[in-house]
Amino acid sequence: MAAEALVFIGIGLFILLIMACAVSSMVLWIWMIIDCAQRKFKEDNEKVVWILLLVFLGVIGAIVYYFVVKRKK
């Protein structure tokens, strides 16, 4: 009986961890889209390309944008 309770607790914690990762990823993605929309680029085409990459690549695009553009400045 106690082993079953531990399994349920473990599953619950795993689900909470997955949900926290999903929410964090979504927040990062939205934050990078907002940053890109507000940032002044040398050319307007560069902004359009980054926004399209962020929208279509999702979290992967947000991570790339963070390290290529946001962290550089």
N, C-alpha and C positions, 0 to 999 in steps of 0.2 A: 504494500500500500504506500509506504513512504517513497519507494523508488518511482512509482507512478507520479506522485506529487512533484518530485524533482524533475521528471521529464516534462511535465506540463509547465513548470516554472522556466525551464530551459527553453522550451518552445516559445513561451511568451516573451522572454527576454530577446530571443532571436528575432521575433516579429517586430518588437520595439526598435531593435537595432536597424533592421531593414527600413522601417518607416522613418527613422531619424536620418538615415543616409538619403532616402528619397527626398525628404523635405529640404535637407541641406543642398542637395544637387539642384533642386528647383530654385531655391533662393539664389545660389551662385549664378545660375543661368539668367534669371531675371535681372540680377544686379549687373551682369556684364552687358546685357542688352541696353539697359538704361545708361550705363557708362559710355557705351559706344554711341548711342544716340546723342548724348550731350557733349562728347569729345569733339574738339576741332582737329580735323585731319588736314594734311597739306592739300589733298584733292578730295572733292566730294565723292568721286568714284570709289575711293578707298573706304569711306564710311558705308556706302551701299554694299560693297563686297563683304565687309565684316558683318554687317547686320544680316545679310543673307546666309553667311556661314554660321552665324550664331543660331539663326532660326532653324536651318536645315540640319545642322550637326548636333544641336542640343547641348548637352553637358560637355561632350568632347570639344565642341567649338568654344564653349565658355572657358574651359581649361586652357586651350590653345591661346585664345584671346588674352586671358589673364597673363600668361607668361610672355607672350610676344609684344603686347601693346601696353597693358595696364602696369605691369611690374617694371617695365623699361622706364617709365616716366617718373 
